[in-house]
Amino acid sequence: GPPFVMGSMAGMLLMGAAGLRAAMAHAPGADGRRRYVVYAMPHVGIDADGVIGSVNRPGQDRKTPACGALMAFRAELESRTVKGDLDPYDLEMSLMRQRLLRAIPYGDVPGVVELTTIARDVILEDLRRTAVKLPGWDEVDVALFSGIQVHTGDGDFEIGRAHV
């Protein structure tokens, strides 16, 4: 059947247990076994000059940040102006920011690749911690692929690995 999209800004898993239960309810299982394929892949751009964190997108006349949310968060870290409150008009960014702050030592400003890798690790940790608490999770098959999707002006590439 069709995919159940669970993505959020920076690829974060913000849907929680209720969202995962909804995803589980959408999977076919006529033979009594439900099967899932999960991709956990935040993204980063590499522009035509080799700069990591921006990309020359087809059809645009200027470079843009990729991942824009992660680059904005990193700029906040650099300027020491991180917004810690929950903004009801920018929930995904607020939740992404709060979650990543827990994974970064106080005062650190990770590089672009390091921050993207931290986001990937956080996504995997959140998936594992949330999924194992769900009723019936031990009765499903899951193929989990994680990595970082790399955007370039010439196309997208995935750098990742499968998890058992």
C-alpha positions in Angstrom: 0.0 0.0 0.0 0.9 3.7 0.0 3.5 5.0 2.5 2.6 6.5 5.8 4.8 9.6 5.9 6.1 10.4 9.4 8.6 13.1 8.5 9.1 16.5 10.1 11.6 19.3 9.9 15.2 17.9 9.8 13.6 14.4 9.6 12.8 14.5 13.3 10.3 12.0 14.8 7.8 14.4 16.3 4.7 12.3 15.9 5.2 10.4 19.2 3.5 7.2 20.3 0.1 8.2 18.9 1.5 8.8 15.5 3.4 5.5 15.5 0.2 3.7 16.5 -1.6 5.4 13.6 1.2 4.2 11.3 0.9 0.6 12.6 -2.8 0.7 12.0 -2.3 1.5 8.3 0.0 -1.4 7.5 -1.4 -4.3 5.7 -1.2 -7.6 7.6 -3.5 -10.1 5.9 -1.1 -12.9 6.7 -1.1 -12.0 10.4 2.3 -10.2 10.3 2.7 -6.5 9.8 5.9 -5.3 8.1 7.4 -1.8 8.1 10.3 -0.1 6.3 11.5 3.0 8.1 13.9 5.6 6.7 15.5 7.9 9.2 17.4 10.4 7.1 17.9 14.1 7.8 19.5 16.0 4.9 22.3 18.3 4.1 23.3 20.2 1.0 26.5 20.6 -0.8 26.6 23.6 -3.2 28.5 23.9 -6.5 31.5 25.4 -4.7 31.6 22.4 -2.3 30.2 24.3 0.7 28.3 22.0 3.1 25.0 23.4 4.4 23.7 25.1 1.2 22.6 23.9 -2.2 22.0 25.2 -5.7 18.5 23.9 -6.2 17.3 23.4 -9.8 15.1 26.3 -10.9 16.4 28.8 -8.3 18.9 31.6 -8.9 20.6 31.5 -5.5 21.9 29.0 -3.0 19.6 28.0 -0.2 20.3 26.3 3.1 19.8 22.6 3.4 18.6 21.5 5.9 17.2 25.0 6.4 15.8 24.1 9.9 19.2 22.7 11.0 21.1 25.6 9.6 18.8 28.1 11.3 19.2 26.2 14.6 23.0 26.2 14.1 23.0 29.9 13.5 21.1 30.4 16.8 23.7 28.2 18.6 26.5 30.3 17.0 25.0 33.6 18.0 24.0 32.3 21.5 20.4 33.3 20.8 18.6 29.9 21.0 14.9 30.2 21.5 14.0 27.7 24.2 10.2 28.3 24.5 7.5 26.4 22.7 6.2 28.7 19.9 2.6 27.6 19.1 3.0 29.1 15.6 6.2 27.3 14.9 5.8 23.9 16.7 8.0 21.8 14.6 11.0 24.1 14.8 10.4 24.6 18.6 10.3 20.8 19.2 13.2 20.1 16.9 15.3 22.8 18.8 14.3 21.5 22.2 15.0 17.9 21.3 18.4 18.6 19.8 19.5 20.8 22.7 19.3 17.7 24.9 21.8 16.0 22.7 24.4 18.8 22.4 26.7 19.6 25.3 26.0 23.1 26.7 27.9 25.8 24.8 28.9 23.5 21.9 28.3 24.6 18.3 28.5 21.4 16.2 29.7 21.7 12.6 27.1 21.2 9.9 27.9 17.5 9.3 28.1 16.8 13.0 24.8 18.5 13.7 23.1 16.5 10.9 24.6 13.3 12.3 23.3 14.3 15.8 19.9 14.8 14.3 20.1 11.3 12.7 21.1 9.7 16.1 18.3 11.5 17.9 15.8 10.3 15.4 16.9 6.7 15.9 16.9 7.0 19.7 13.5 8.5 19.7 12.1 5.8 17.4 13.6 3.1 19.5 12.4 4.6 22.8 8.9 5.2 21.5 8.3 2.0 19.5 9.3 -0.5 22.2 6.5 0.9 24.4 3.8 0.3 21.8 1.4 -2.7 22.2 2.1 -5.2 19.5 5.5 -3.8 18.5 7.2 -7.1 19.3 4.9 -8.8 16.8 6.0 -6.7 13.7 8.9 -6.9 11.3 10.8 -3.6 10.8 13.6 -2.8 8.4 15.2 0.4 9.5 17.5 2.4 7.2 19.3 5.4 8.6 21.7 7.9 7.1 22.0 11.4 5.7 20.5 12.4 2.4 22.8 14.7 0.5 21.3 17.3 -1.8 23.4 18.7 -4.7 22.5 20.7 -7.8 23.0 17.4 -9.7 20.6 15.4 -7.6 20.2 13.7 -4.2 22.2 10.9 -2.7 21.8 8.8 0.4 24.6 7.8 2.7 23.3 5.3 5.1 23.1 1.8 6.6 20.6 -0.8 7.4 19.8 -1.7 11.0 18.6 -5.1 12.2 
